[in-house]
Amino acid sequence: MTTLYVCDLDGTLLSPDASPSAFTVDTVNSLVAQGLPIAIATARSVVSLRRVTEGLRLEGPACVYGGAFIVDLTTGETLVDHVIDPELVDEVLGVFAENGAAPLVYSLDSSPEAEAHADTVGWVRGAEGPGIEWYLAERGADPRFRPVAHPSELTRDGTFSIVALAPEADLEPVRRILDSRYGDRLTVTLQPETYLEGIHWLEVAALGSDKGAGVRELARAWGADRVVCFGDNLNDLPMFDVADEAYAMANASDEVKARATGVIDSNADDGVARWLQSNARIPAQH
C-alpha cells in the first residue's frame, strides 16, 4: 500500500516568513531521497511554488492554483487543467463591479513567446484597494502583471481564477451572491489571507478547481492507495474531506482544526517536517 503525503505551502510547510526552514529542507529532502512520496497542494502558481520552495527536492505531480491545474514538476507536463467559460467570467466580473470589488484576473498566457504554465494577472489600474496594493507590492516587478485601463479590457479567454482581496465584511455579500447564482457551476471560496491581517481572499474558479478534486488527481497520478494531508486554511478543507488522514497546524483556524484527524506543531515549529520524520512510512524498495 502506497501512502501519498500532501502538503499545503503557506501556513503549513513554509515558515511564517514564507520560506522553508533549514530543518524542513533537510528533513523533506532526506525523506524524498529515501523514496517517500511527498506532493504539494497550493494556491500558488508553478512559478511562485518554485520560488518559495527553493532548496526543497520536490518532484512529480503537484496541485497548483488551488486545484485549477495538476502539473508534473519533474517533466513540466500539465496533467489536468480547469478554466472558466468566458461568458461566466464576464458575468462574475459584472458581480464584482456591481458590488465595488476590484478583482485580480488570472489567465493563461496565450502569447506565442509564453513559456509552459505561464499565466497573466490582470487588474484595473487605479481601482486597487489596500489588499491588491499589498499583493502587488509583495510581488514587485512580476512579469505576469497586465494592468488595464478599463474592466472591459480584462482577459476572458483562458481565465482560471478571479480573486478579490479586502476585509471580510466587504467580500461576504459578494460571496453570497456568487454562491447563489453560480454555486452549481463555479467554486467560490472566502478565507483569511495568511500574511495580511484583516484581509480576506475571495476566489472564484471553475467547478472542480479545489484541493479535494486536486488530491484525488494527485493520488491517481502518484499511484497512491492512501492520502495523508496537512493544511491550515479554509481552502484546505476539501482535501481534508477526501484524505484518509488530515492534520491541521497549530496555527490553523478553529474550523480547520475541528475537521482534522489531529493537530500538529505550528509552521513556525516545523510541524509538518517533524510529523513526517516521526510518522511517515518509507515505501519498501522492490
CORKA-V431706 format. One record per backbone hydrogen bond with DSSP energy under -1.0 kcal/mol. CO is the residue of the C=O (numbers start at 1). NH is the residue of the N-H. E is the energy in kcal/mol with one decimal. If there is no record, write none. Layout:
# CORKA-V431706
CO:NH:E + CO:NH:E
This chain:
# CORKA-V431706
2:225:-2.4 + 2:226:-2.1 + 4:228:-2.7 + 5:39:-2.8 + 6:230:-1.9 + 7:41:-2.3 + 8:13:-1.2 + 9:12:-2.2 + 9:14:-2.4 + 15:18:-2.4 + 19:15:-2.8 + 21:25:-2.6 + 22:26:-2.6 + 23:27:-2.7 + 24:28:-2.8 + 25:29:-2.3 + 26:30:-1.9 + 27:31:-2.3 + 28:32:-2.8 + 29:33:-2.2 + 30:34:-1.2 + 31:36:-2.5 + 32:35:-1.6 + 37:5:-2.4 + 39:7:-2.8 + 40:63:-3.1 + 42:66:-3.0 + 44:65:-2.8 + 45:49:-2.9 + 46:50:-2.6 + 47:51:-1.7 + 48:52:-2.4 + 49:53:-1.4 + 53:56:-2.7 + 56:58:-1.4 + 60:73:-2.7 + 62:71:-2.4 + 63:42:-2.7 + 64:67:-1.6 + 64:69:-1.7 + 65:68:-1.2 + 68:82:-1.8 + 69:64:-2.6 + 70:79:-3.1 + 70:80:-1.4 + 71:62:-2.3 + 72:76:-2.8 + 77:72:-3.0 + 80:70:-2.1 + 85:89:-2.2 + 86:90:-2.1 + 87:91:-1.9 + 88:92:-2.9 + 89:93:-2.6 + 90:94:-1.5 + 91:95:-1.7 + 92:96:-2.3 + 93:97:-2.4 + 94:98:-2.5 + 95:99:-1.3 + 96:101:-2.7 + 97:100:-1.4 + 104:163:-2.8 + 105:122:-2.8 + 106:160:-2.2 + 106:161:-1.4 + 107:120:-3.2 + 111:114:-1.9 + 115:118:-1.8 + 118:109:-2.2 + 120:107:-2.1 + 121:146:-2.9 + 122:105:-2.8 + 123:148:-2.7 + 124:127:-2.0 + 129:133:-2.6 + 130:134:-2.2 + 131:135:-2.2 + 132:136:-2.9 + 133:137:-2.2 + 134:138:-2.6 + 135:139:-1.4 + 140:142:-2.1 + 142:145:-1.6 + 144:121:-2.4 + 148:125:-2.9 + 150:153:-2.2 + 151:154:-1.6 + 156:159:-1.3 + 158:108:-2.2 + 159:84:-3.4 + 161:106:-3.0 + 162:204:-2.4 + 163:104:-3.6 + 164:202:-2.7 + 166:200:-3.3 + 167:170:-1.1 + 167:171:-1.4 + 168:172:-2.7 + 171:175:-2.6 + 172:176:-2.3 + 173:177:-1.9 + 174:178:-2.7 + 175:179:-2.9 + 176:180:-2.3 + 177:181:-2.2 + 178:182:-2.8 + 179:183:-1.5 + 182:185:-2.3 + 182:186:-2.6 + 185:207:-1.2 + 187:205:-2.4 + 189:203:-3.0 + 191:201:-3.5 + 196:199:-1.6 + 199:193:-2.8 + 200:166:-1.6 + 201:191:-1.6 + 202:164:-2.2 + 203:189:-2.5 + 204:162:-2.1 + 205:187:-2.9 + 206:209:-2.3 + 208:210:-1.3 + 210:214:-2.4 + 211:215:-2.4 + 212:216:-1.8 + 213:217:-2.0 + 214:218:-2.5 + 215:219:-2.7 + 216:220:-1.9 + 217:221:-2.8 + 218:222:-2.7 + 219:224:-2.7 + 226:4:-2.8 + 227:244:-1.9 + 227:245:-1.7 + 228:6:-2.8 + 229:247:-2.8 + 230:8:-1.8 + 231:249:-1.6 + 232:253:-1.6 + 233:236:-2.1 + 234:237:-1.5 + 236:240:-1.8 + 237:241:-2.1 + 239:243:-1.5 + 245:229:-2.4 + 246:261:-3.6 + 246:262:-1.1 + 247:231:-2.0 + 248:264:-2.6 + 249:252:-2.0 + 253:257:-2.3 + 254:258:-2.3 + 257:260:-1.2 + 262:248:-2.3 + 266:271:-2.2 + 267:270:-1.2 + 270:274:-2.7 + 271:275:-2.2 + 272:276:-2.9 + 273:277:-2.4 + 274:278:-1.5 + 275:279:-2.6 + 276:280:-1.8
